[in-house]
Amino acid sequence: MTRLPLYFFSATVLLACTGVSPVADAQNLDAQRAQLKAVIDNAERGQFDPAQAAALSRHPLYGWVEFANLRRNIDTVSNVQAQDFLKRYNGQAVATSFRNVWLPAVARRQDWPTLLANWTDTTNVGLRCAQLNARQATGKADAQWVSEAQAIWRSTGKSLPDACDPVFAVLDAKGGMNAELRWARIDAAADEQQPAVMRSAARGLPAADLALANTYAAFVDRPNASALNWPRNERSRRIATDGLAKLAKADPGATEQQLPQYADALQLSAAQRAQVLYQIALWTVASYGPESARRLNAVPESAYDERLHEWRAREALSRGDWPAALTAIRKMGPTQRADSRWRYFEARMLDKTGKRSEAQAAFREAARAATFHGFLAADQLGQNYTLCPWEPNDSAQAQAAVARDPAIVRAMELFKIERAGWAVAEWNDALSRYDNTQRRLAVEVARDNGWFDRAVFSLGKTPDEQRLYSLRFPLHHDDSIRRESARNAIDPAWVAAEIRAESIFNPKARSPANAMGLMQVLPATGAAVAKSIGLTNYGGAASLYDPDTNIAIGTAYLRQLMNKYEGLPYVTIAAYNAGPTPTARWQSQRPGFDPDIWIETISYKETREYVARILAFSVIYDWRLNGDALPVTDRMNGRLQVKRKTFACAANADKGGD
């Protein structure tokens, strides 16, 4: 049976709801979306046109039209209007969104009965405090009220919303804010390294305790000699440990010098000393400081976690000390050591220390995984890649049922009019009711509607879902990708991988740093590259939202970086993510390193993982584009004219993936 695209079912529901003929074409739908978008935009500007909106009253998104208008005027919305809206849209995401903006407005005008009448449980701490304020103002501050207020006070060592201040004032007046409770929050704030919160929590303590608490806060701000005269109790030791751990992030050398005097004066426990030594080592090795190895060795093994185990191995790799790197890897816990990354590097270190037979066995284990390091291991063995894709055979009825879910229909339409936050609210509402199969089918609906990132954010909850490669690695604009890649002598699978990592194929993506479009090009870079390649139709930054233009510029920029970095894709990928300055530093620090070891010793976690991810994604996209793949070892070195690899699903394969 021929499978209809799932957007067909969504569109059919949409047309039926709006009264448009089912034979209406895409042009009519686009015109309706443009009208809807304009009405919402106008409402948010305070130019709501009731007559214009009324024409959309049968549209599934009409609730969001009303929401936009009500939110714009939230402080003047009457209780009758609000409750009517909540009643009409009860159970829908738009009602929840409205309640979350209306109840704070109700609290601001202190209409406590209305707030209580419309209250629903929430994790929003500000609203929880508003509800406690309402209960107190209406004479309902009972023992349960005290317990809930105390729970919020103890819930975090970080700052709480202003709405909680009146709650805590009443709690104090009722005798529920005793010294023990204040000290509990001071301790938690010290652990979070929040001295301002410590000082705030201390207000109300007896004078002597207040002075001590403020001294504690000053130490967390910056360790000082006052601690040498603190009471020798567990609280002083805890605060000293927190303050020294905070200092270690900024100045590990100074912390190492100061630790003995505080440890001796306050009698820090072995575990507390280890906690500070951990931070000293971590913030030294994160920059590969010259004292890295010594400071790592000073940390007791009992204080090591996965993070520090990785850094110990990485530090040894950065020095080319293969026996030390092998020892560090073998000190990892069994789960961490079994990961394909560390299985691969264990094999590499075995190989580099002359233990070829042991290395081969470790490479075989790593090669079972469809990951960057699994692919590298397969290259070491000269074998093809392991890939076990899963293509479920779901019934057309099940597919259609999900596509027709009103929440999914609304989510797709909101996505089409670029209301991503609202679309996600509808999406999450739908998925909260779905089983695993329905969730996967919803991702297919999103894919068919061009909303590709739902696969990234909504799949992976079960091991089999990692194998949904056609969903998790969408492919769009492939004609442009192939054309521009050929023009710039760039592997098209690499370009597709960059798009997947940068924007998940959303042409309207925009980062906080103002990188735009599919390949997340900065406007200044876009203008410079467009000029350099003679792109005559470049119309400024807005052009970067055009897929063809963005791919043309992004691919040309990759070629320019490739030329700068001697034709080495792995260095180019690092520069594309981190920029030229850190990349130059990494090159100068570790010249001549093997590419896999150079990548692993990149000091920025984001860039280190980005390079590995792009190279792994490139293999998957080669499979999607061509059915076979360039070996990743050749790919990262820029060698394109080599024998390609095929894929097989081995019986003992790890059926997950990057």
N, C-alpha and C positions, 0 to 999 in steps of 0.2 A: 504494500500500500504506500502511495506517495505521501510523504509527510509535509503537511502545510506548515509554513513558517508560523511560529507562535504569535507573532505580531498580528497575523490575520485574525485570530480569535479576539485579541484585545481590541483591534480596530472595529470588528463587527459589533462588539458590545458597546463601544463608544458611539458608533453611528446610530445604533438602536436607541441609546439613551437620549441622544440629542435630536432625534427625529430626522436626521439626514438619511437619505436613501442608502441602503447597503451597497448600491452600485456606485456611490459617490467615489470619486477618484482621490488620489493623494493630494492633488492640488486643493480640493475643497477642505480636506483635513488640515493642510498647512495654513490655509486662510483662516480657518477657525482657531487654530492655535495662535496665530499672530494676533487675532482679535482678543483672545483670552489673555495673552501676555500683556497687551496694551492696557486692558481694563485693570489688571492687577498692578501694573506699573503706575498707572494714574492714581489708583487707590492709595498706594504707598506715598505718593507725592501730595496727597490731600486733595486730589482732583477726581474723586469718585463720581461717576456718572450713573445714577440709578437706572436710567432708561437704557443705556448701553449695556449695563450689567444684566438687566432683566432679559435681554435677548439670549443670555447664556444660562438662564435659570434651570434648564433641563440637563446642562452639561455636568458630568460626574465631578468636575473640579469646582463647581459653583460654591461649595463650602469654603474653598480656599480663597475665592474672590471675596466672600463675606469676611473671612478671617483677615485678609489684607486691610480691608476698610476698618474693621473693628480694632485691629492692633494699632493702626495709625492714630486712632482716637481713644485709646484704651482708658485714659483717665476720665473720660466723660461718658463712657458706655454705661447705660442704666442697667440695674439688676434684671429688669424684665427682658431687655435685649439679650443680655448675657445668658440668662437661664433658658430663654427660648432657643438660642443658638446651641447650647449644650444639649438640650433635649432633642433637637432635630438631628444632631450629628452624634448622638450618644454611641459609644463603642468605636468611633472612627478616630484615626490619628489626628485629624484636624481639631476634634474636640479636646483631646489631650493637649495639643499645642496651644489652643486658646486658653484653656484653664491655667496653663503655666505662665501666661502673660497677664491674665485677668486677675488671678488671686493676689499677686503682689500689688496690683493697683488697689484692690479691695483693702489690703492691709495698710497701704499708705493713707487711705482715708479712714482707717480704723473702724470699718464696718464689720465688726467681729461676728455678729450673728450670720451675716451673709457668707463670710469666709468659712465658718464652721458648717453651714448648710450645704456648701458646695465642695467640701474638702474630700480629696481622695488621697490615699497613702502615696508617698513619694520618697525618693532618695535625695531630693533637693533639700539641702540643709537649711537654706534660707526660708523656704516654705514651711519646713517643719518647725522652725523657730516662730514663724508668723502664726502658725496654728497654736503653738503654745502660748503666744501672746494673746490670741483670741480666747483661749480657754481661761487664762488668768483673768482677763478683763470681764468675762461673763461669769465669774465666780466658780470656775471649775478647776482651780489649781489644787487638786487633791494629791494624795500620796503618789498616784500614778504619774501625775504631772511632774512632781519633784524627781521621780525616778527617770523619766524621759529627758528632763532638762539636764540632769547629772550625766546621763549617757552621752548626750551631745557634747557636753563639756569635756568628757574623757575621751571622745572618739578620735581625736587627732591632736598632734602637737603643732599643727599649722594654724594660721589665722582663720577665724570663722566669720561668716557674714555679719554685717552690722545689725541685721534683724535679730541676732541672738543676744545683743547687748542688754536690751530690756529684760529678756528672760533671765539672764544671769543676775541682773540687779534684784529681781524679785526673788530668785532662788537664794541669794545672799540674805535678803531681808527675812526670809522664812527660816533662816538657820540651816539651809541645805548646802551652803557653800563654806564648809569648814576648812581648817588648815590642811587636813589630809587631802582633800579634793584639790585644793590649790597646788599643793606640792606634786600631786599626781600629774597635773597638766604641765607644771614646770619641768618635771622629769621628761615627759613626752616631748616637750618643745626643745629641750636640750638634745634629745636623741635626733630630732629633726634639724638641729642646728639653727634654731629660730630664736635668737636672743630677745627680739622685740616681743614675741609672744610670752617668753619667760617673764619679762618685766610686767607685762599686762596682767598675767595670771597672779603675780605676786601681790598686787594691790589688794589690801584688806588683811594681809598677814600682820601679826604683831610686829612692832618696830624692829626688834632684833632679827626676826626671821626675814622681814622685808629687806633689811640691809644685806643679809647673807645671800638672799635670792638675787639681788641686784649685782652682788659681787660675782655670783655664779654666771649671770648673764654676760657681765663684762668679760669674763674668762672665755666664754664661748665665742664672743666677738673677737677676742684676741688674747691668747694665753698670757698671763702675767704672774708676777711673784706673789700676789695675794693668796694664791692657792696653797702656798707653802704653810700658811697659818690656818687653813680650813680645819674644821672638825674631821678627825680621821674616822669617817663612817662611810657606809656604802653609797650614800647619795653624793658625797664629795668625790668619791672615786669615779662614780658614773659620770658626773659633770666634767671632771678633768679628762676622762677618756673621750667624751664627746668633743670637748674643745680642742684637744690635741689632734683628733681625727680630722676635724675641720681645718686646722692649720696645715695638716699634711697635704691637703689638696693644693694649697697655694705655695707652700714652702717645705717640702719634705726634708731638706737638709736641716733647717732650723728646728723642725719637730724632732728629728733624730737627736740633735744636741740637747734639747730641753727635756726629753722624755725621762732620762734617769733621775733628775732631781725631783720631778713630780711623782714619779713612780716610788721613789724611796720615801719622800715626805708623807705621801698619802697611803703608802703600802698597797699600791695597785696589785690586783691579782694577776696571775700568769695569763689568764684569758684577756684581761683588760690591756695588759702590755701587748699581747699578740694583736689585739684589735687595732692599736695604734701602729704597730710595726707593719701590719697588713696595708694600712693606708699609705704609710711612708713608701713601702715597696711599690704599691700600685701606681702612685703618682710620679714615681721615679721611672719605672719601666715604661709607662705610657709614652714617654718621650725618649726612651732608650738612653737615659742618663748614664754617665760613666760608672755610677755606683749601683747600677741595676742588679747585677748578679749578687753582689754582697748583701744588698738589702733584701733581696728575695730569699737568700739563704738564711737571713736572720729571722724570718717568719716561721714560727713552729708549724710543722706539718698539720697539726690539728686545726690550725686556723685557715688552711687553704680551702678555697671553694673552686668551682669550675672556672670562674673568671681568672683567678690568680694562677691556677694550673695552666690555662692557656697562655697567659703572659709569660710564665716561666719557660714554656716551650718556645714561644715566639722570641724571647730575649736570646736564648741560646742559638736559635736559627739566625738571628740578626748578626751574631758574632761568628757564624760559621762553625760553631762548636757542635759537631754532629753527635758525639757521644753524650754531651750534656742534654741536647735536645731529645735524644732517645730516652734518656733517664727520666726527663721531665714528663714525657708522654706516658711512660710506663708507671708513673706515680699517680696518674689520673684514675678516677673511679671507673668501674667497668662500663657504665653506660656512656660516659663521655669518651672513653677510649675507643668504644665500639663505633662511634660516629664515623662516617666515611671520611671526614676531614682528617681526623687524627689517626684513623687506620691507614690512610694514604701516607701521611707524614711519618708514621712509624715505619712503614715499608721503605720510604725514601731514606730515612736515617739508617735503617738496617743495610740498605744497599750501599750507602755512602761509607759505612763502616765495614764493608767487606762481607756482610752476611747475606749473600745473594739468595740462598735457598729460603731462609726465613722471610726475606723481603718478598719473594714471589708469592708465598702463601698469604701474606698480609695484603698484597696488591689484589689477589683474587677475591678476598673478602670485601675490600673497598669497592671493587669494580661491580659488585652486585647492585649498587645504588645508582639511580639516575640523577646524579648530582655532579657538580663541577669536579669534585675530587674523585668521584666514581668514574667519570669519563677520563680523567688523567690516569687513574690506575689502569683502566682498560688500554690506554695508549702504551703504558709501560709494558703491558703483557702482549701487545700486538693483537688484541682481540677486538671484536665488534662491540658496540654499545648495548647495554641492557636498557630496554624500554618496554614497559608493559601497559599500553594504553587500555583504557576501559571506555567502551561506548555502549551504554545501557540501551536496552530495547524496550522502552516504555510504551504503553498503549496510547493511542491517539486520544482516547477518552480522558485519560489521566492528564495528558498534556493540555487538552482543551479546558479542563476544569480549572487548572491553575491559571491559565491565561485569562479566563473569564472572571476570576476572583475580582470583585469590585476594587479592593485595596491594591491589587496588582495593576489593574487598569489605570487607577489614579496615579500610582507610582510611575508607570510608563509615560503617562501624559505630562506629569510634572517634570520628568526628566527631559521630555521633548521641548518644553518651554523654558528649560534651563533654571528650574527651581530645585536644585540638587538637595538642599536641606529638607525641604518638604517631601521630595521624592523618597529620601531615605526614611523619613518618619513613616510614610505609608508602607514602604518596603519592610521595615522592622516590625510594624504592626502585623503584616501578613505572615512573616516568617515566624512570629511568636506562636502562631497556631499550626505550623506545618511540621510534618514528620520529615525524615531525611530525604525521602523520594520527592515529596512536594517541594522541599527547599531546592533540590537540584533542578527540578523542572522550572521553578521560578527563575533560576539563573539562566536557563535556556531561553525563557521569555525575554529576560533582560538582554541577553546576547543578541537575539533576533531583532531587538529594538535599538541596538547600538550602544547599550549601556554595559560595557564590557567589564567594568571594575567590580561588578557584583560577584563575579566568579572568584576574584581575588579575596574579597572581604567575606564571602558567604560560604565558600567551600573549604575543605581541609579538616572538617570536624571528625571525619572517619578516615582510616588509612586508604581505603579504596578511592576516596574523593581526590587524593593527590594524583591519581592516574587519569583524571578527566582532562587530558591535555588539550583537547580541542576546545574545551570551555575555558580552562585556566590560561591558555595561550591563544587568545583571539588573533585573527589575521584579517586586516582590513587595509584598503588602499594599497594592495600588493602590487598593482600595476605601477603606481608611482614609486614604490619602494624599489622595484626591480629596475625601473628606468633610471632613477637618480643614482642608484648604487652602481649601475653599469657606467654611467657618465663619470663617476668619481672613482672608479676602480675600487669600490668598497663591497665587501660581502653583504648581500641583501639580508641574510639571516641576522647579521650583526645589527643592521639598521632596525629590523623588526624587533630585535631584543631591546634595543635602546628605547624604542617607542613603548614597548610593554613595561619597561622599568620606570620610564619617566612620566608617562601619562595614562597608561593602560588604554591606549587608543582613544582617548577623549580629546578631540581637536580643540575643545574650549577650555582645556585645563590651564590653570594659572596658579603659580606657586606664590608663597608669601614674599619671595625675593623678586617677583614679577617675571619669572620665566614663563613663557607662553607656548601653548599649542602642543602638538604631538611629541615633539622632541625637546620641549621645554627650553626654547631659545630666548635669551635675554634680548630686549629691544635693541640695545647698543650693538650686540653681536650680530643680530639680524640685519641691521642697517649696514654694518661693515662688510659682512659676507655678501649681501645682495649687491653691494657696489663692486666688490672684488670679482664677482662672477658675471657682472653685467646683467643682472636681473631687472629688466626695464619696467616690468609691471609691479614692482614692489611698492606698496602703498603705505608704508610705515608700519608701526607696531601691530595695528589691527590685522595686517596681512598675515601675521604669524598664526592667526586662527584658521587660515585657509590650509587644509591638509596638504595640497600639492606644493604650495609655497613653503610651508614649514619643512616638509621632507626635503625639498630642493636645498634650502638653506642649511638645515641640520646635517644633511649628508655631505654637503660641500665643506661645512665646518669640520666634520670628522676627517675629511681628506686633508684639510689645512693642518689639523693637529697631527695627523699621521706623518705628514711631511716634516713637521717640527720635531717629532719624536722618532725619527729614523725608521719610519715604517713599522713601528712596534705597536700593535693594537692594545696590548695589556697596559702599556704606559699611557697611550692615548685615552683609554677608558678611564684611567685614574685621573687624568687631567680634565676630562670632560666633567667629572663629578666634583673634584676638589679644587681645580684651578691650577695655574702654572707654578705658583710659589711653593706650595707644599710638595708638588710633584718634583720640582727641581731639587728640593731638599732630600726627598727619598732617593732620587737618583744619585746624588752626591754622597749620601751616607752609605749606600750599598751598591756601588758600581760593579758590574759584572756578575751580579747574582743571577742564578737560574730564575726564570720568570715565575715559577710556582712559589719559590721561596721569597722572592721580592714581593709578590702579591700578599703573601701571608704576613709579612713583616711591615706592611703599611700601618702607620701608627693610628690613623683615623679608622675607627670601627666602621663607620658608614661607608667610607671609600673602599676599605678592604673587602667588605661584603658586597659592595656594588660591583666591583670588578669581577669577583667570582660569579655573581648572579648573572651579569651580562654574558659572560662566556658560557655559562650553563644554558641560559635562555637561547643563545645563538645555536646551540646544538639542537634544541627542541624546535626552533624555527626552521632550521635546515631540514629537519624531518618533515615539518609541515609544508614547506615550500617544495622540497625536492624528493623526499622519501629516503634520503641518505644524508650523510653529514661529513663535513670537513673535520678531520681529527682536531680536537681542541688544542692539543699541543702545537700543531701547525698553525691553527687559527690565531692563537695568542702571539705567535711570532710573525704573523703576516704572510705565511706561506700558503698561497691559494691553489697552486697547481700541483696537487699531490693526490695520491689515491684516497678516495673517500670511503667512509665506513657505512656499513649497514647496521640495522638494529635487530635485536632478537630479545624475546622474553624468556630468560633462563628459568629453569624450574626452581632454583634456589634464590631468585632475585629478590632484592628488597623492593617492593612494589610501590614505594613512595616516590619522592622526587623533590627537587628544589622548588 
